[in-house]
Amino acid sequence: LKSESPAHRTRDIERQAGYLKPEHCAPPPPRTGSDTMWFIRDGCGIVCGVITWILVFYAEFVVVFVMLLPAKNVAYSLINGALFNGLAFLALASHARAMCTDPGAVPKGNATKEFIESLQLKPGQVVYKCPKCCSIKPDRAHHCSVCKRCIKKMDHHCPWVNNCVGENNQKYFVLFTMYIALISFHALIMVAFHFVFCFEEDWSKCSSFSPPATVILLILLCFEGLLFLIFTAVMFGTQVHSICTDETGIEQLKKEERRWAKKSKWMNMKVVFGHPFSIAWLSPFATPDHGKADVYQYIV
């Protein structure tokens, strides 16, 4: 069946009408002021998010107080300090937006008799109800056991941002991985230069800390930077590939049949980052404007 609902095309699965059992679903709870900001109350995710910010602040501390402030070249300190702090700020802003943005949650408990009747389904048209959150599940949506919601175009649940990566926050997650990779690479370059400088000069003059403390702080930063550079660079690459191919991580893993129209890679990028292309693509403060970039196009 190729018909569509008013909102999104529903999953084409043959089910009896009684399968939905709308009488088992209570009406969705009314929205309150506390629902305005999206935040997942998951202990593991909150800890991972806090650790992420602590590691970034540790890198800030070592870069500024161990390497840049003691440097004799003022221009070197100002340029690298402004660049590193600017990228770190964008990384943390991207992390906050990825964490506190609704990734595309389907309204919980909307599989009620009234809502199903409001869809005005045609004879033979079928919809799929998620038995876990009692919601009518749009096509390409999957249920997250951590968020306890069905998420539109869910890619995966990331504990480091304590949220799912989905239709509405994938841009911020991609920016987060990109900026973390950039500051990690920048920190490694500065550590290498600092070691060369300290070997050529007296260790007591290249840092305001004692030589053993300086070495330990630099080695820890080097280990952190290398680890995060590899992890975030790989994640950034897989996310960009997923966007260009218009196939989420879950769809790739489950090898789901492609039911949506194939678009160009550039159009797929516009769907996530906004239409048209602008400097706002790099800003975590700019909400993507899809414009002519249709999020849902299906083969008819």
Stockholm file with secondary structure:
# STOCKHOLM 1.0

chainA/1-300         LKSESPAHRTRDIERQAGYLKPEHCAPPPPRTGSDTMWFIRDGCGIVCGVITWILVFYAEFVVVFVMLLPAKNVAYSLINGALFNGLAFLALASHARAMCTDPGAVPKGNATKEFIESLQLKPGQVVYKCPKCCSIKPDRAHHCSVCKRCIKKMDHHCPWVNNCVGENNQKYFVLFTMYIALISFHALIMVAFHFVFCFEEDWSKCSSFSPPATVILLILLCFEGLLFLIFTAVMFGTQVHSICTDETGIEQLKKEERRWAKKSKWMNMKVVFGHPFSIAWLSPFATPDHGKADVYQYIV
#=GR chainA/1-300 SS CCCCCSSSCBCCCCCCGGGGCGGGSCCCCCCCGGGSSCCCCCHHHHHHHHHHHHHHHHHHHIIIIIIITTCSCHHHHHHHHHHHHHHHHHHHHHHHHHHHSCCCBCCTTCCSHHHHHHTTCCTTCCCCEETTTTEECBTTEEEETTTTEEEETCCEEETTTTEEECTTTHHHHHHHHHHHHHHHHHHHHHHHHHHHHHHHSCGGGSCSSCHHHHHHHHHHHHHHHHHHHHHHHHHHHHHHHHHHHTCCHHHHHHTCCCCBCCCCHHHHHHHHHCSSCCGGGGCTTSCCCCTTCCSCCBCC
#=GC SS_cons         CCCCCSSSCBCCCCCCGGGGCGGGSCCCCCCCGGGSSCCCCCHHHHHHHHHHHHHHHHHHHIIIIIIITTCSCHHHHHHHHHHHHHHHHHHHHHHHHHHHSCCCBCCTTCCSHHHHHHTTCCTTCCCCEETTTTEECBTTEEEETTTTEEEETCCEEETTTTEEECTTTHHHHHHHHHHHHHHHHHHHHHHHHHHHHHHHSCGGGSCSSCHHHHHHHHHHHHHHHHHHHHHHHHHHHHHHHHHHHTCCHHHHHHTCCCCBCCCCHHHHHHHHHCSSCCGGGGCTTSCCCCTTCCSCCBCC
//
